[in-house]
Amino acid sequence: MKRRDVVRFFFLVVTAAAASASFAGAELRVMVHNSFALPKPMLAQFEAQTGVKLALIKGGDAGEMLNKLILTRAQPVADVVFGIDNTLQAKAQSAGVLEGPLQPVDYGYVTLNMDKAAWAKRGTALPKTLADLTLPAYKGALVAIHPATSSTGYAFLLATIAGLGEEQAFAWWGQMRANGLKVAKGWSEAYYTEFTRGGGAHPLVVSYATSPAAEVFYAKTPLTESPTASLNLKGGVFKQVEGVALIKGGAQREAAQKFVDFMRSDAVQTALQTEMWMYPVQRTVTRDPVMQHAAEPAQFESLPPDTIAAQGAQWVARWTQVVLR
């Protein structure tokens, strides 16, 4: 090795060691929603490379997590947060809990999923519009999710408002209540208890465009086709984007930024596809083969974050009045 290369190599080693030493012993408090999942070896590698000890704090659903951050903003309980999405972004920023912008990490589509076998037994044509679901032939077919207790349910409510218009959307919800709509508190209850795939009575469920791929991935017997499918009806698809950000007033700012970069790295972007069942935001990252069963909807709904922040609470209150009272 030439002397110039030896000097350069020595410089790189010393620089890396110094960077690791600067974080040595540091504990980084990371608040995440309950659906956060990455391989333990990957998290351990981050700790080994940076010298940062991760302290993961499960904050509940994304909405619940944000409320905890708002209530503790005077004395932050975490240094960095992952899982705030575009339905909550403006609320988080207006509450002053984030330091800098929310950096996108992944995205997904909240949409209706159907159980193919259960639907075949029902012997009814698939609905082509949300309005079809209000007809007697579809009575009791759908299990939705409470928007006050689930970000998934909230996203679907926003989809109906964006796609149908506010007045028509709430009229639809009222008609669905009269047509046997089932409401679950959270996604897990809806999918694993009320949905026919989990032994429930409802062949349609509010879930994600990636759910059919997850069915194939976790199947005990290898499958070439998913037993479920997404319907992607107008007014029934919402694009959800999750991000990571430093928490204002949090400690370990340099380590927190390392974690932000980590979440947007190719390794994490690859892993999250079959760990959290979302699509990677980095376009250069290769899709996992199982994602062929998770085609992205051609059309979806969205609303400006400021509009959601200004009217979201009112919409949830109105939904509760229409659907549950």
Helices and strands as residue ranges (DSSP letters): H 3-23, E 26-32, H 40-50, E 52-58, H 62-71, E 80-85, H 89-94, E 98-115, H 116-122, G 131-134, G 136-138, E 142-145, H 151-164, H 166-178, E 182-184, H 187-189, I 190-194, G 196-198, E 204-208, H 211-217, E 228-230, E 238-247, H 253-263, H 266-275, E 279-280, G 289-293, H 305-324
